[in-house]
Amino acid sequence: MHKAYFYSSCIICKHILIWQADCNINCKYIINRLNKIIMETQAIIITLILGAVAGWLGGQLFQGSGLGLLGNIVVGILGGFIGYWVFGRLHISLGTGVLGYILTSAIGAVILLAVLNIILPRRI
């Protein structure tokens, strides 16, 4: 059994921390946990980016203008839930992968914006 040294920085004071763990079990657990955190972070970033693209596309299709970055992300992610729910009920699939997600979310965003427009009409 050997010792493994891990380097990280303190998020408050930015000092470098060095800590060690027995390679028997701790190293494998720590490495797996760090990889899982990195994967979760990447998934969140990808979801936000795809939600922003889908929300922007839904906003362009519905009213011809964007909703701002935060509005696009929220509408795109909620549109994804709505789109997958509606298409699941109708047994329709627009494909898998990034393009299928963006199309499904954009159509769901259009549905969401249409319902919101009916419930809360704009005052011009």
URBELKA-V375799 format. One record per pair of residues at least 6 apart in sequence whose ideal C-beta (glycine too) atoms are under 6 Angstrom apart, sorted by the first residue. I is the first residue (numbers start at 1). J is the second residue. D is the distance in Angstrom with one decimal. If there is no record, write none. Layout:
i-><I & I>
j-><J & J>
d-><D & D>
//
This chain:
i-><1 & 1 & 2 & 3 & 4 & 4 & 4 & 5 & 5 & 6 & 7 & 8 & 9 & 10 & 21 & 21 & 48 & 50 & 51 & 51 & 51 & 52 & 52 & 52 & 53 & 54 & 54 & 54 & 54 & 54 & 54 & 55 & 55 & 55 & 55 & 55 & 56 & 56 & 57 & 58 & 58 & 58 & 58 & 58 & 59 & 59 & 61 & 62 & 62 & 67 & 75 & 76 & 76 & 78 & 79 & 79 & 79 & 79 & 80 & 80 & 82 & 82 & 82 & 83 & 83 & 83 & 83 & 84 & 94 & 94 & 94>
j-><22 & 24 & 23 & 20 & 21 & 23 & 27 & 18 & 20 & 19 & 18 & 17 & 16 & 17 & 27 & 30 & 73 & 101 & 73 & 76 & 77 & 72 & 73 & 76 & 102 & 76 & 79 & 102 & 105 & 106 & 109 & 72 & 73 & 75 & 76 & 109 & 66 & 72 & 106 & 75 & 79 & 106 & 109 & 110 & 66 & 67 & 110 & 110 & 113 & 75 & 109 & 105 & 109 & 112 & 105 & 108 & 109 & 112 & 105 & 108 & 108 & 111 & 112 & 104 & 105 & 107 & 108 & 104 & 100 & 103 & 104>
d-><5.8 & 5.1 & 5.2 & 4.7 & 5.6 & 5.0 & 4.6 & 5.8 & 5.2 & 5.5 & 5.8 & 5.3 & 5.6 & 5.9 & 5.5 & 5.9 & 5.6 & 5.7 & 4.6 & 3.5 & 4.0 & 4.7 & 4.8 & 5.9 & 5.7 & 3.6 & 5.8 & 5.0 & 3.3 & 4.7 & 5.9 & 3.3 & 6.0 & 3.9 & 3.1 & 5.5 & 5.6 & 4.6 & 4.1 & 6.0 & 5.5 & 4.6 & 2.6 & 4.9 & 5.2 & 4.7 & 5.3 & 4.9 & 4.3 & 6.0 & 4.8 & 5.3 & 5.8 & 5.7 & 4.6 & 3.5 & 3.1 & 5.3 & 3.8 & 5.8 & 3.7 & 5.4 & 5.5 & 3.9 & 5.4 & 5.1 & 2.7 & 5.9 & 4.8 & 4.6 & 5.1>
//
